[in-house]
Amino acid sequence: MEEKVSQELVKIIKNGDESEYIDAFERAFELTKAYANSANAQAAAIPVVFEKLFELFTTGVSQG
C-alpha cells in the first residue's frame, strides 16, 4: 500500500469523517464484509481484500 494511502487510512480510523477518502473506506469495508460472509472466504485473505479495495478506490489502481 502506498504511503499516502496508508496515511489516509490511519486518518479515517482516528478521526472519522475528516478524510476525503471516507467514501472509499466505506465502499471497501462493505465489499470486504460481503466477502467475509461468503462461503468461499478465507480468513487470512480478509485484511488483504480490504487493503486492495481501499487502495483501488483511493488511487484508481491496485498494486500487486
Phi and psi restraints in degrees (range 20) as a CNS / XPLOR table:
assign (resid 1 and name C) (resid 2 and name N)
       (resid 2 and name CA) (resid 2 and name C) 1.0 -63.1 20.0 2
assign (resid 2 and name N) (resid 2 and name CA)
       (resid 2 and name C) (resid 3 and name N) 1.0 152.2 20.0 2
assign (resid 2 and name C) (resid 3 and name N)
       (resid 3 and name CA) (resid 3 and name C) 1.0 -58.8 20.0 2
assign (resid 3 and name N) (resid 3 and name CA)
       (resid 3 and name C) (resid 4 and name N) 1.0 -45.3 20.0 2
assign (resid 3 and name C) (resid 4 and name N)
       (resid 4 and name CA) (resid 4 and name C) 1.0 -61.9 20.0 2
assign (resid 4 and name N) (resid 4 and name CA)
       (resid 4 and name C) (resid 5 and name N) 1.0 -40.9 20.0 2
assign (resid 4 and name C) (resid 5 and name N)
       (resid 5 and name CA) (resid 5 and name C) 1.0 -66.2 20.0 2
assign (resid 5 and name N) (resid 5 and name CA)
       (resid 5 and name C) (resid 6 and name N) 1.0 -43.1 20.0 2
assign (resid 5 and name C) (resid 6 and name N)
       (resid 6 and name CA) (resid 6 and name C) 1.0 -66.8 20.0 2
assign (resid 6 and name N) (resid 6 and name CA)
       (resid 6 and name C) (resid 7 and name N) 1.0 -34.8 20.0 2
assign (resid 6 and name C) (resid 7 and name N)
       (resid 7 and name CA) (resid 7 and name C) 1.0 -66.1 20.0 2
assign (resid 7 and name N) (resid 7 and name CA)
       (resid 7 and name C) (resid 8 and name N) 1.0 -38.7 20.0 2
assign (resid 7 and name C) (resid 8 and name N)
       (resid 8 and name CA) (resid 8 and name C) 1.0 -66.2 20.0 2
assign (resid 8 and name N) (resid 8 and name CA)
       (resid 8 and name C) (resid 9 and name N) 1.0 -38.0 20.0 2
assign (resid 8 and name C) (resid 9 and name N)
       (resid 9 and name CA) (resid 9 and name C) 1.0 -62.6 20.0 2
assign (resid 9 and name N) (resid 9 and name CA)
       (resid 9 and name C) (resid 10 and name N) 1.0 -44.4 20.0 2
assign (resid 9 and name C) (resid 10 and name N)
       (resid 10 and name CA) (resid 10 and name C) 1.0 -62.9 20.0 2
assign (resid 10 and name N) (resid 10 and name CA)
       (resid 10 and name C) (resid 11 and name N) 1.0 -41.0 20.0 2
assign (resid 10 and name C) (resid 11 and name N)
       (resid 11 and name CA) (resid 11 and name C) 1.0 -61.6 20.0 2
assign (resid 11 and name N) (resid 11 and name CA)
       (resid 11 and name C) (resid 12 and name N) 1.0 -41.5 20.0 2
assign (resid 11 and name C) (resid 12 and name N)
       (resid 12 and name CA) (resid 12 and name C) 1.0 -64.7 20.0 2
assign (resid 12 and name N) (resid 12 and name CA)
       (resid 12 and name C) (resid 13 and name N) 1.0 -44.2 20.0 2
assign (resid 12 and name C) (resid 13 and name N)
       (resid 13 and name CA) (resid 13 and name C) 1.0 -65.5 20.0 2
assign (resid 13 and name N) (resid 13 and name CA)
       (resid 13 and name C) (resid 14 and name N) 1.0 -39.8 20.0 2
assign (resid 13 and name C) (resid 14 and name N)
       (resid 14 and name CA) (resid 14 and name C) 1.0 -77.5 20.0 2
assign (resid 14 and name N) (resid 14 and name CA)
       (resid 14 and name C) (resid 15 and name N) 1.0 -41.2 20.0 2
assign (resid 14 and name C) (resid 15 and name N)
       (resid 15 and name CA) (resid 15 and name C) 1.0 -116.2 20.0 2
assign (resid 15 and name N) (resid 15 and name CA)
       (resid 15 and name C) (resid 16 and name N) 1.0 0.2 20.0 2
assign (resid 15 and name C) (resid 16 and name N)
       (resid 16 and name CA) (resid 16 and name C) 1.0 71.9 20.0 2
assign (resid 16 and name N) (resid 16 and name CA)
       (resid 16 and name C) (resid 17 and name N) 1.0 -115.5 20.0 2
assign (resid 16 and name C) (resid 17 and name N)
       (resid 17 and name CA) (resid 17 and name C) 1.0 -82.7 20.0 2
assign (resid 17 and name N) (resid 17 and name CA)
       (resid 17 and name C) (resid 18 and name N) 1.0 10.6 20.0 2
assign (resid 17 and name C) (resid 18 and name N)
       (resid 18 and name CA) (resid 18 and name C) 1.0 -84.5 20.0 2
assign (resid 18 and name N) (resid 18 and name CA)
       (resid 18 and name C) (resid 19 and name N) 1.0 9.8 20.0 2
assign (resid 18 and name C) (resid 19 and name N)
       (resid 19 and name CA) (resid 19 and name C) 1.0 -112.2 20.0 2
assign (resid 19 and name N) (resid 19 and name CA)
       (resid 19 and name C) (resid 20 and name N) 1.0 146.3 20.0 2
assign (resid 19 and name C) (resid 20 and name N)
       (resid 20 and name CA) (resid 20 and name C) 1.0 -73.0 20.0 2
assign (resid 20 and name N) (resid 20 and name CA)
       (resid 20 and name C) (resid 21 and name N) 1.0 -7.8 20.0 2
assign (resid 20 and name C) (resid 21 and name N)
       (resid 21 and name CA) (resid 21 and name C) 1.0 -104.8 20.0 2
assign (resid 21 and name N) (resid 21 and name CA)
       (resid 21 and name C) (resid 22 and name N) 1.0 18.3 20.0 2
assign (resid 21 and name C) (resid 22 and name N)
       (resid 22 and name CA) (resid 22 and name C) 1.0 -61.0 20.0 2
assign (resid 22 and name N) (resid 22 and name CA)
       (resid 22 and name C) (resid 23 and name N) 1.0 -36.5 20.0 2
assign (resid 22 and name C) (resid 23 and name N)
       (resid 23 and name CA) (resid 23 and name C) 1.0 -65.0 20.0 2
assign (resid 23 and name N) (resid 23 and name CA)
       (resid 23 and name C) (resid 24 and name N) 1.0 -39.7 20.0 2
assign (resid 23 and name C) (resid 24 and name N)
       (resid 24 and name CA) (resid 24 and name C) 1.0 -62.8 20.0 2
assign (resid 24 and name N) (resid 24 and name CA)
       (resid 24 and name C) (resid 25 and name N) 1.0 -40.7 20.0 2
assign (resid 24 and name C) (resid 25 and name N)
       (resid 25 and name CA) (resid 25 and name C) 1.0 -61.9 20.0 2
assign (resid 25 and name N) (resid 25 and name CA)
       (resid 25 and name C) (resid 26 and name N) 1.0 -47.7 20.0 2
assign (resid 25 and name C) (resid 26 and name N)
       (resid 26 and name CA) (resid 26 and name C) 1.0 -64.2 20.0 2
assign (resid 26 and name N) (resid 26 and name CA)
       (resid 26 and name C) (resid 27 and name N) 1.0 -41.6 20.0 2
assign (resid 26 and name C) (resid 27 and name N)
       (resid 27 and name CA) (resid 27 and name C) 1.0 -65.5 20.0 2
assign (resid 27 and name N) (resid 27 and name CA)
       (resid 27 and name C) (resid 28 and name N) 1.0 -43.5 20.0 2
assign (resid 27 and name C) (resid 28 and name N)
       (resid 28 and name CA) (resid 28 and name C) 1.0 -63.6 20.0 2
assign (resid 28 and name N) (resid 28 and name CA)
       (resid 28 and name C) (resid 29 and name N) 1.0 -39.9 20.0 2
assign (resid 28 and name C) (resid 29 and name N)
       (resid 29 and name CA) (resid 29 and name C) 1.0 -65.0 20.0 2
assign (resid 29 and name N) (resid 29 and name CA)
       (resid 29 and name C) (resid 30 and name N) 1.0 -45.2 20.0 2
assign (resid 29 and name C) (resid 30 and name N)
       (resid 30 and name CA) (resid 30 and name C) 1.0 -63.9 20.0 2
assign (resid 30 and name N) (resid 30 and name CA)
       (resid 30 and name C) (resid 31 and name N) 1.0 -43.1 20.0 2
assign (resid 30 and name C) (resid 31 and name N)
       (resid 31 and name CA) (resid 31 and name C) 1.0 -67.1 20.0 2
assign (resid 31 and name N) (resid 31 and name CA)
       (resid 31 and name C) (resid 32 and name N) 1.0 -36.3 20.0 2
assign (resid 31 and name C) (resid 32 and name N)
       (resid 32 and name CA) (resid 32 and name C) 1.0 -66.6 20.0 2
assign (resid 32 and name N) (resid 32 and name CA)
       (resid 32 and name C) (resid 33 and name N) 1.0 -39.8 20.0 2
assign (resid 32 and name C) (resid 33 and name N)
       (resid 33 and name CA) (resid 33 and name C) 1.0 -62.2 20.0 2
assign (resid 33 and name N) (resid 33 and name CA)
       (resid 33 and name C) (resid 34 and name N) 1.0 -40.9 20.0 2
assign (resid 33 and name C) (resid 34 and name N)
       (resid 34 and name CA) (resid 34 and name C) 1.0 -62.5 20.0 2
assign (resid 34 and name N) (resid 34 and name CA)
       (resid 34 and name C) (resid 35 and name N) 1.0 -42.6 20.0 2
assign (resid 34 and name C) (resid 35 and name N)
       (resid 35 and name CA) (resid 35 and name C) 1.0 -63.5 20.0 2
assign (resid 35 and name N) (resid 35 and name CA)
       (resid 35 and name C) (resid 36 and name N) 1.0 -45.0 20.0 2
assign (resid 35 and name C) (resid 36 and name N)
       (resid 36 and name CA) (resid 36 and name C) 1.0 -61.6 20.0 2
assign (resid 36 and name N) (resid 36 and name CA)
       (resid 36 and name C) (resid 37 and name N) 1.0 -30.5 20.0 2
assign (resid 36 and name C) (resid 37 and name N)
       (resid 37 and name CA) (resid 37 and name C) 1.0 -86.3 20.0 2
assign (resid 37 and name N) (resid 37 and name CA)
       (resid 37 and name C) (resid 38 and name N) 1.0 -4.5 20.0 2
assign (resid 37 and name C) (resid 38 and name N)
       (resid 38 and name CA) (resid 38 and name C) 1.0 -78.3 20.0 2
assign (resid 38 and name N) (resid 38 and name CA)
       (resid 38 and name C) (resid 39 and name N) 1.0 158.3 20.0 2
assign (resid 38 and name C) (resid 39 and name N)
       (resid 39 and name CA) (resid 39 and name C) 1.0 -67.6 20.0 2
assign (resid 39 and name N) (resid 39 and name CA)
       (resid 39 and name C) (resid 40 and name N) 1.0 -25.9 20.0 2
assign (resid 39 and name C) (resid 40 and name N)
       (resid 40 and name CA) (resid 40 and name C) 1.0 -94.3 20.0 2
assign (resid 40 and name N) (resid 40 and name CA)
       (resid 40 and name C) (resid 41 and name N) 1.0 4.5 20.0 2
assign (resid 40 and name C) (resid 41 and name N)
       (resid 41 and name CA) (resid 41 and name C) 1.0 -65.9 20.0 2
assign (resid 41 and name N) (resid 41 and name CA)
       (resid 41 and name C) (resid 42 and name N) 1.0 138.2 20.0 2
assign (resid 41 and name C) (resid 42 and name N)
       (resid 42 and name CA) (resid 42 and name C) 1.0 -110.4 20.0 2
assign (resid 42 and name N) (resid 42 and name CA)
       (resid 42 and name C) (resid 43 and name N) 1.0 126.9 20.0 2
assign (resid 42 and name C) (resid 43 and name N)
       (resid 43 and name CA) (resid 43 and name C) 1.0 -54.6 20.0 2
assign (resid 43 and name N) (resid 43 and name CA)
       (resid 43 and name C) (resid 44 and name N) 1.0 -40.9 20.0 2
assign (resid 43 and name C) (resid 44 and name N)
       (resid 44 and name CA) (resid 44 and name C) 1.0 -68.4 20.0 2
assign (resid 44 and name N) (resid 44 and name CA)
       (resid 44 and name C) (resid 45 and name N) 1.0 -22.0 20.0 2
assign (resid 44 and name C) (resid 45 and name N)
       (resid 45 and name CA) (resid 45 and name C) 1.0 -86.4 20.0 2
assign (resid 45 and name N) (resid 45 and name CA)
       (resid 45 and name C) (resid 46 and name N) 1.0 -15.9 20.0 2
assign (resid 45 and name C) (resid 46 and name N)
       (resid 46 and name CA) (resid 46 and name C) 1.0 -59.8 20.0 2
assign (resid 46 and name N) (resid 46 and name CA)
       (resid 46 and name C) (resid 47 and name N) 1.0 -49.1 20.0 2
assign (resid 46 and name C) (resid 47 and name N)
       (resid 47 and name CA) (resid 47 and name C) 1.0 -63.5 20.0 2
assign (resid 47 and name N) (resid 47 and name CA)
       (resid 47 and name C) (resid 48 and name N) 1.0 -34.9 20.0 2
assign (resid 47 and name C) (resid 48 and name N)
       (resid 48 and name CA) (resid 48 and name C) 1.0 -66.6 20.0 2
assign (resid 48 and name N) (resid 48 and name CA)
       (resid 48 and name C) (resid 49 and name N) 1.0 -40.8 20.0 2
assign (resid 48 and name C) (resid 49 and name N)
       (resid 49 and name CA) (resid 49 and name C) 1.0 -60.8 20.0 2
assign (resid 49 and name N) (resid 49 and name CA)
       (resid 49 and name C) (resid 50 and name N) 1.0 -47.0 20.0 2
assign (resid 49 and name C) (resid 50 and name N)
       (resid 50 and name CA) (resid 50 and name C) 1.0 -60.5 20.0 2
assign (resid 50 and name N) (resid 50 and name CA)
       (resid 50 and name C) (resid 51 and name N) 1.0 -47.2 20.0 2
assign (resid 50 and name C) (resid 51 and name N)
       (resid 51 and name CA) (resid 51 and name C) 1.0 -58.6 20.0 2
assign (resid 51 and name N) (resid 51 and name CA)
       (resid 51 and name C) (resid 52 and name N) 1.0 -46.8 20.0 2
assign (resid 51 and name C) (resid 52 and name N)
       (resid 52 and name CA) (resid 52 and name C) 1.0 -65.7 20.0 2
assign (resid 52 and name N) (resid 52 and name CA)
       (resid 52 and name C) (resid 53 and name N) 1.0 -41.1 20.0 2
assign (resid 52 and name C) (resid 53 and name N)
       (resid 53 and name CA) (resid 53 and name C) 1.0 -66.3 20.0 2
assign (resid 53 and name N) (resid 53 and name CA)
       (resid 53 and name C) (resid 54 and name N) 1.0 -44.5 20.0 2
assign (resid 53 and name C) (resid 54 and name N)
       (resid 54 and name CA) (resid 54 and name C) 1.0 -61.1 20.0 2
assign (resid 54 and name N) (resid 54 and name CA)
       (resid 54 and name C) (resid 55 and name N) 1.0 -44.1 20.0 2
assign (resid 54 and name C) (resid 55 and name N)
       (resid 55 and name CA) (resid 55 and name C) 1.0 -62.8 20.0 2
assign (resid 55 and name N) (resid 55 and name CA)
       (resid 55 and name C) (resid 56 and name N) 1.0 -42.7 20.0 2
assign (resid 55 and name C) (resid 56 and name N)
       (resid 56 and name CA) (resid 56 and name C) 1.0 -61.5 20.0 2
assign (resid 56 and name N) (resid 56 and name CA)
       (resid 56 and name C) (resid 57 and name N) 1.0 -44.8 20.0 2
assign (resid 56 and name C) (resid 57 and name N)
       (resid 57 and name CA) (resid 57 and name C) 1.0 -72.4 20.0 2
assign (resid 57 and name N) (resid 57 and name CA)
       (resid 57 and name C) (resid 58 and name N) 1.0 -24.5 20.0 2
assign (resid 57 and name C) (resid 58 and name N)
       (resid 58 and name CA) (resid 58 and name C) 1.0 -90.1 20.0 2
assign (resid 58 and name N) (resid 58 and name CA)
       (resid 58 and name C) (resid 59 and name N) 1.0 -34.2 20.0 2
assign (resid 58 and name C) (resid 59 and name N)
       (resid 59 and name CA) (resid 59 and name C) 1.0 -107.7 20.0 2
assign (resid 59 and name N) (resid 59 and name CA)
       (resid 59 and name C) (resid 60 and name N) 1.0 -21.1 20.0 2
assign (resid 59 and name C) (resid 60 and name N)
       (resid 60 and name CA) (resid 60 and name C) 1.0 89.8 20.0 2
assign (resid 60 and name N) (resid 60 and name CA)
       (resid 60 and name C) (resid 61 and name N) 1.0 -3.8 20.0 2
assign (resid 60 and name C) (resid 61 and name N)
       (resid 61 and name CA) (resid 61 and name C) 1.0 -138.9 20.0 2
assign (resid 61 and name N) (resid 61 and name CA)
       (resid 61 and name C) (resid 62 and name N) 1.0 155.0 20.0 2
assign (resid 61 and name C) (resid 62 and name N)
       (resid 62 and name CA) (resid 62 and name C) 1.0 -117.9 20.0 2
assign (resid 62 and name N) (resid 62 and name CA)
       (resid 62 and name C) (resid 63 and name N) 1.0 128.7 20.0 2
assign (resid 62 and name C) (resid 63 and name N)
       (resid 63 and name CA) (resid 63 and name C) 1.0 -93.9 20.0 2
assign (resid 63 and name N) (resid 63 and name CA)
       (resid 63 and name C) (resid 64 and name N) 1.0 130.2 20.0 2
